[in-house]
Amino acid sequence: MERTERQEKVDIIWQQLCYWEMIANTLIHREFTSSYTAKFVIEKDRMYTENANRSSGDGIITPDNMEPNPKNPIIASFFRNIGWSDRLGSGVRNIFKYSKYYSGEEPEFVEGDVFRIIVPLNEDYSYDNVKNGDKKTAIKNGDKKISKKTIQNYKKILEFMEEGKEYTIQDFCNLLNLKPSRTKELLKALTQDIEQIGNNKNRKYRLK
């Protein structure tokens, strides 16, 4: 199946958001008294982290059974203050969400003395194909490198929005502290998740 430029770009966005969450999790939850070397490995069909852990048990963690434990509360607080992380436990929920968007499969969080996050990779999968029935859509911006700041802004927008609620462009401008023109560019890149309602003057946005 031939992939469009848009599908490639969307998948890169979700993958980089997932990278971000996995690295943040490694730093925030590491057991720093251990000499175990932290790992972030990317293979053809998966990427995973291994990290020293002060385990409270063994087994698989999911959004339904997790019990957030601030192992390094000072680091976690610092990351929240600079906008690199959200509330405690949000990383697990976000990685489950992002993984489904670009691989169609759920990640694994394995609790133990070595904590592991395993995220499947599938270069043939595209969330656009699933939603649009393989209908090809083109992008106008071309293939650009996505900056770390842009990834952060995508993350802020998606975590800010609530199901069934409508937002104006000014809501997002206030959230991101950006001008309307730049904010519209960011929203345009997230059209697989966000739909526009109304004309230019009264336009609003909501989750699909």
BANU-92135 format. One record per atom (N, C-alpha, C): residue in one letter; y, z, x. Coordinates in pm, whole numbers, padded with zeros to 5 digits, always signed. Atoms other than C-alpha are relative to their C-alpha. Layout:
! BANU-92135
aYZX;...
END
This chain:
! BANU-92135
m-00120+00000+00085;m+00000+00000+00000;m+00125+00000+00088;e-00123+00008-00077;e+00338-00101+00141;e+00097+00107-00045;r-00095-00107+00032;r+00589+00183+00159;r+00142-00053+00014;t-00139+00042-00006;t+00958+00127+00088;t+00076+00088+00098;e-00086-00081-00087;e+01239+00249+00313;e+00034+00132-00067;r-00035-00122+00073;r+01332+00499+00043;r-00114+00102+00008;q+00114-00092-00005;q+00982+00647+00036;q-00012+00063+00138;e+00005-00054-00135;e+00987+00684+00414;e+00107+00108+00018;k-00110-00095-00019;k+01324+00859+00402;k-00026+00129-00077;v+00027-00118+00082;v+01225+01094+00118;v-00108+00086+00065;d+00107-00075-00064;d+00904+01192+00297;d+00049+00073+00124;i-00056-00064-00119;i+01099+01265+00616;i+00079+00124-00040;i-00078-00114+00047;i+01332+01494+00421;i-00091+00119-00030;w+00089-00109+00038;w+01046+01697+00273;w-00074+00055+00121;q+00073-00045-00117;q+00859+01710+00602;q+00089+00087+00088;q-00089-00079-00084;q+01162+01837+00792;q+00035+00134-00065;l-00019-00127+00069;l+01226+02102+00525;l-00119+00092+00024;c+00122-00078-00024;c+00867+02214+00574;c-00003+00051+00144;y-00010-00044-00139;y+00911+02224+00954;y+00090+00124+00010;w-00101-00105-00004;w+01216+02442+00903;w-00057+00132-00047;e+00057-00122+00058;e+01032+02694+00685;e-00110+00057+00090;m+00110-00047-00085;m+00729+02712+00918;m+00054+00067+00127;i-00057-00058-00121;i+00944+02778+01225;i+00069+00133-00032;a-00067-00124+00041;a+01155+03038+01041;a-00102+00111-00025;n+00105-00097+00027;n+00836+03212+00924;n-00056+00056+00131;t+00053-00043-00129;t+00706+03224+01283;t+00091+00101+00068;l-00095-00089-00066;l+01023+03390+01412;l+00019+00131-00076;i-00029-00119+00081;i+01078+03631+01123;i-00119+00096-00006;h+00118-00084+00023;h+00719+03758+01092;h-00085+00024+00126;r+00081-00017-00122;r+00597+03755+01454;r-00014+00148+00038;e+00022-00130-00062;e+00443+04067+01609;e+00037-00013+00148;f-00054+00025-00132;f+00655+04075+01925;f-00062+00087+00109;t+00067-00079-00103;t+00447+04342+02100;t-00125-00070+00053;s+00119+00073-00042;s+00160+04092+02129;s+00035-00108+00103;s-00019+00106-00101;s+00122+03853+02424;s-00054-00134-00048;y+00057+00125+00053;y-00042+03590+02200;y+00109-00106-00009;t-00099+00109-00002;t+00138+03258+02243;t+00010-00066-00137;a-00021+00068+00128;a+00289+03120+01922;a-00020-00150+00018;k+00028+00144-00007;k+00185+02763+01845;k+00055-00071-00123;f-00033+00093+00108;f+00323+02479+01635;f-00060-00134+00040;v+00075+00119-00038;v+00082+02186+01644;v+00007-00103-00113;i-00003+00109+00098;i+00121+01849+01469;i-00110-00099+00035;e+00110+00096-00016;e-00192+01636+01429;e+00015-00110-00104;k-00011+00114+00092;k-00257+01317+01235;k-00012+00043-00146;d+00026-00035+00139;d-00386+01486+00920;d+00046+00140-00039;r-00050-00134+00033;r-00224+01831+00941;r+00098+00046+00106;m-00077-00073-00099;m+00032+02050+01112;m-00022+00148-00028;y+00029-00140+00022;y-00015+02419+01167;y+00071+00088+00103;t-00053-00101-00091;t+00129+02733+01322;t-00102+00110+00017;e+00077-00121-00027;e-00052+03024+01485;e+00095+00099+00064;n-00100-00097-00040;n+00136+03346+01541;n-00060+00139+00002;a+00045-00139-00003;a+00065+03705+01646;a+00051+00073-00124;n-00030-00058+00130;n+00062+03922+01336;n-00042+00147-00004;r+00040-00138+00031;r+00060+04286+01232;r-00058-00003-00140;s+00065+00031+00127;s-00192+04229+00958;s-00018+00123-00088;s+00028-00105+00098;s-00215+04437+00642;s-00130-00029-00075;g+00125+00039+00064;g-00540+04263+00545;g-00043-00136+00051;d+00049+00132-00036;d-00741+03944+00577;d-00018-00084-00125;g+00023+00086+00114;g-00760+03643+00350;g+00107-00106-00015;i-00092+00109+00030;i-00566+03357+00193;i+00116+00052-00084;i-00120-00039+00074;i-00208+03411+00074;i+00048-00117-00084;t-00059+00100+00091;t-00067+03221-00225;t+00127+00059-00061;p-00118-00055+00066;p+00261+03252-00418;p-00035+00105-00106;d+00039-00094+00107;d+00066+03445-00685;d-00046+00135+00053;n+00053-00128-00047;n-00091+03712-00464;n+00076+00059+00118;m-00070-00049-00118;m+00160+03752-00181;m+00077+00128-00031;e-00080-00122+00006;e+00325+04087-00118;e+00095-00002+00119;p-00095+00015-00112;p+00639+04023+00093;p+00014+00128+00081;n-00007-00114-00091;n+00649+04250+00396;n+00096-00032+00113;p-00100+00030-00103;p+00961+04253+00616;p-00041+00055+00137;k+00053-00048-00129;k+00787+04278+00955;k+00109+00012+00105;n-00116-00007-00091;n+01113+04212+01143;n+00127-00008-00084;p-00112+00004+00097;p+01386+04309+00892;p+00134-00037+00061;i-00128+00033-00062;i+01672+04275+01141;i+00012-00151+00021;i+00001+00145-00018;i+01575+03917+01230;i+00012-00070-00135;a-00005+00060+00134;a+01518+03837+00860;a+00140+00007-00057;s-00137-00016+00050;s+01861+03975+00770;s+00097-00094+00071;f-00085+00091-00077;f+02026+03775+01049;f-00016-00144-00049;f+00026+00135+00047;f+01859+03454+00931;f+00061-00023-00138;r-00061+00015+00133;r+01975+03515+00573;r+00152-00013+00013;n-00145+00001-00015;n+02332+03579+00690;n+00052-00133+00054;i-00045+00129-00052;i+02349+03247+00877;i-00053-00116-00082;g+00045+00104+00092;g+02182+03058+00592;g-00129-00068+00039;w+00126+00061-00045;w+01851+02987+00768;w-00119+00044-00083;s+00110-00042+00088;s+01639+03174+00514;s+00059+00056-00128;d-00042-00050+00130;d+01657+03285+00155;d-00056+00141-00017;r+00054-00133+00024;r+01514+03597-00007;r-00140+00013+00058;l+00131-00029-00056;l+01200+03763+00124;l-00110-00063-00085;g+00109+00065+00072;g+00891+03562+00031;g+00028-00142-00042;s-00035+00135+00045;s+01079+03240-00039;s-00066-00107+00086;g+00060+00098-00088;g+00923+03068+00262;g-00136-00048-00048;v+00131+00039+00052;v+00574+03073+00112;v+00016-00094-00119;r-00021+00084+00119;r+00698+02932-00220;r+00055-00137+00039;n-00060+00127-00040;n+00906+02665-00046;n-00102-00092+00068;i+00097+00084-00070;i+00624+02545+00180;i-00103-00055-00099;f+00090+00052+00104;f+00390+02517-00122;f+00067-00115-00074;k-00074+00104+00072;k+00660+02313-00297;k+00015-00126+00085;y-00027+00116-00084;y+00749+02085-00004;y-00129-00073+00037;s+00127+00061-00039;s+00385+02025+00096;s-00051-00093-00110;k+00046+00084+00111;k+00300+01890-00249;k+00081-00128-00011;y-00086+00117+00012;y+00595+01651-00237;y-00039-00111+00096;y+00026+00110-00093;y+00492+01464+00075;y-00146-00015+00042;s+00142+00020-00030;s+00116+01521+00106;s-00086+00002-00125;g+00077-00010+00123;g+00006+01588-00253;g-00102+00111+00002;e+00097-00108-00013;e-00195+01889-00132;e+00070+00133+00029;e-00055-00132-00024;e-00142+02263-00104;e-00025+00044+00144;p+00020-00054-00135;p-00093+02439+00232;p-00092+00123-00006;e+00078-00124-00009;e-00299+02735+00351;e+00077+00101+00084;f-00055-00113-00075;f-00159+03071+00459;f-00116+00098+00023;v+00117-00082-00031;v-00430+03268+00639;v+00045+00127+00071;e-00041-00131-00053;e-00363+03639+00694;e-00108+00055+00092;g+00091-00061-00096;g-00520+03808+00996;g+00080+00046+00120;d-00072-00039-00121;d-00436+03938+01343;d+00074-00119+00061;v-00074+00123-00028;v-00340+03576+01407;v+00031-00063-00135;f-00041+00057+00129;f-00139+03442+01113;f+00010-00151+00013;r+00001+00146-00007;r-00191+03074+01039;r+00060-00061-00125;i-00048+00085+00109;i+00000+02825+00824;i-00052-00140+00028;i+00057+00134-00016;i-00181+02493+00774;i+00053-00090-00110;v-00060+00092+00098;v+00002+02207+00603;v-00063-00138+00017;p+00061+00134-00009;p-00186+01882+00523;p+00105-00108+00020;l-00086+00117-00016;l-00032+01551+00628;l-00075-00122-00052;n+00061+00122+00053;n-00097+01221+00452;n+00105-00110-00001;e-00104+00103-00013;e+00107+00921+00565;e-00009-00107-00109;d+00014+00097+00108;d-00027+00711+00275;d+00050+00052-00134;y-00044-00060+00126;y+00098+00954+00011;y+00151-00007-00012;s-00144-00005+00027;s+00441+00926-00148;s+00023+00059-00137;y-00032-00061+00129;y+00582+01148-00421;y+00065-00102-00094;d-00061+00105+00083;d+00785+00846-00541;d-00107-00083-00070;n+00107+00078+00062;n+00463+00652-00602;n-00061+00073-00119;v+00060-00080+00107;v+00323+00937-00812;v+00092+00004-00122;k-00094-00014+00112;k+00639+00974-01022;k+00034-00133-00065;n-00050+00128+00051;n+00731+00608-01056;n-00110-00102-00026;g+00109+00094+00025;g+00387+00452-01096;g+00000-00116+00097;d-00002+00102-00106;d+00416+00263-00765;d+00118-00097-00011;k-00117+00087+00009;k+00747+00108-00871;k+00084+00016+00127;k-00074-00006-00125;k+00940+00019-00556;k+00150+00012-00028;t-00144-00016+00011;t+01298+00139-00523;t+00060-00010+00138;a-00063+00020-00129;a+01539+00051-00246;a+00110+00102+00023;i-00112-00086-00033;i+01789+00266-00065;i+00110-00086+00061;k-00114+00076-00050;k+02137+00152+00034;k+00048+00052+00135;n-00056-00058-00122;n+02209+00389+00322;n-00072-00043+00126;g+00074+00035-00119;g+01949+00247+00561;g-00076+00119+00056;d+00084-00103-00061;d+01728+00446+00793;d+00083+00079+00101;k-00084-00082-00086;k+01944+00724+00941;k-00076+00124+00045;k+00055-00127-00043;k+01850+01026+01145;k+00063+00111-00084;i-00048-00107+00088;i+01878+01333+00924;i+00030+00123+00084;s-00040-00113-00083;s+02071+01618+01085;s-00053+00131-00057;k+00045-00133+00041;k+01971+01983+01073;k+00089+00055-00111;k-00093-00048+00103;k+02284+02061+00868;k-00029-00066-00134;t+00032+00071+00124;t+02191+01795+00611;t-00126+00058-00064;i+00123-00061+00050;i+01841+01942+00580;i+00031+00133-00067;q-00040-00129+00058;q+01998+02283+00518;q+00067-00019-00135;n-00070+00024+00126;n+02221+02139+00246;n-00095-00044-00110;y+00102+00037+00099;y+01926+01972+00070;y-00071+00125-00052;k+00072-00123+00035;k+01747+02307+00076;k+00085+00088-00091;k-00089-00082+00082;k+02049+02492-00065;k+00012-00054-00142;i-00015+00061+00133;i+02089+02245-00351;i-00123+00026-00086;l+00123-00012+00077;l+01724+02257-00458;l-00031+00146-00037;e+00025-00141+00031;e+01702+02637-00437;e+00104+00056-00096;f-00108-00044+00088;f+02032+02676-00625;f-00026-00040-00145;m+00017+00053+00135;m+01929+02467-00925;m-00114+00068-00075;e+00100-00061+00087;e+01737+02617-01217;e-00045-00101-00104;e+00059+00092+00098;e+01507+02434-01458;e+00077+00007-00131;g-00065+00008+00130;g+01687+02314-01772;g+00151+00024+00002;k-00144-00028-00010;k+02037+02400-01646;k+00073-00121+00057;e-00080+00114-00047;e+02312+02140-01593;e+00114+00048+00090;y-00099-00036-00101;y+02559+02140-01305;y+00102-00113+00017;t-00104+00099-00030;t+02888+01964-01227;t+00006-00021+00152;i-00016+00026-00143;i+02978+01812-00892;i+00074+00115+00067;q-00077-00112-00056;q+03221+02102-00844;q-00089+00120+00030;d+00095-00109-00027;d+02934+02351-00868;d-00061-00017+00138;f+00063+00025-00129;f+02772+02186-00568;f+00102+00002+00114;c-00107-00007-00101;c+03102+02149-00380;c+00027+00145+00039;n-00023-00142-00027;n+03156+02523-00415;n-00117+00062+00077;l+00120-00051-00067;l+02798+02595-00308;l-00002-00037+00148;l+00014+00053-00136;l+02814+02379+00006;l+00130+00003+00079;n-00132+00003-00064;n+03188+02405+00079;n+00028-00138+00059;l-00020+00138-00041;l+03208+02026+00098;l+00086-00074-00101;k-00077+00085+00091;k+03426+01753-00051;k-00093-00074-00096;p+00084+00070+00099;p+03301+01567-00362;p-00070-00123+00055;s+00060+00124-00051;s+03237+01243-00169;s-00127+00029+00079;r+00117-00035-00080;r+02998+01407+00079;r-00108+00064-00088;t+00096-00065+00089;t+02836+01617-00193;t-00076-00102-00083;k+00066+00105+00077;k+02762+01305-00398;k-00104-00074+00085;e+00098+00065-00090;e+02590+01148-00095;e-00128+00083+00009;l+00116-00088-00008;l+02361+01450-00067;l-00082-00004-00129;l+00069+00004+00129;l+02278+01444-00439;l-00072-00133-00019;k+00060+00133+00014;k+02207+01072-00423;k-00134-00008+00074;a+00124+00003-00078;a+01939+01132-00158;a-00111+00082-00065;l+00099-00086+00067;l+01764+01379-00391;l-00032-00048-00141;t+00019+00051+00136;t+01729+01150-00692;t-00145+00008-00048;q+00138-00018+00045;q+01351+01201-00695;q-00017+00135-00070;d+00006-00132+00062;d+01424+01560-00809;d+00113+00025-00099;i-00120-00028+00078;i+01768+01545-00967;i+00042-00124-00077;e-00048+00113+00080;e+01889+01325-01252;e+00145+00021-00040;q-00141-00003+00040;q+02246+01237-01350;q+00011-00019-00150;i-00021+00009+00145;i+02372+01280-01705;i+00148-00028-00025;g-00138+00032+00036;g+02687+01120-01845;g+00066-00097+00095;n-00075+00096-00082;n+02953+00891-01700;n+00069+00071+00116;n-00062-00054-00120;n+03160+00937-01386;n+00089+00120-00026;k-00097-00106+00027;k+03424+01158-01545;k-00068+00130-00040;n+00067-00119+00053;n+03187+01397-01721;n-00143+00015+00052;r+00137+00003-00051;r+02878+01352-01505;r-00049+00141+00034;k+00067-00126-00035;k+02638+01644-01472;k-00135-00031+00061;y+00127+00016-00071;y+02318+01699-01279;y-00099+00108-00045;r+00103-00100+00032;r+01990+01870-01361;r-00131-00041+00066;l+00131+00029-00057;l+01637+01896-01226;l-00080-00087-00096;k+00085+00086+00085;k+01393+01632-01351;k-00118+00080-00052;
END
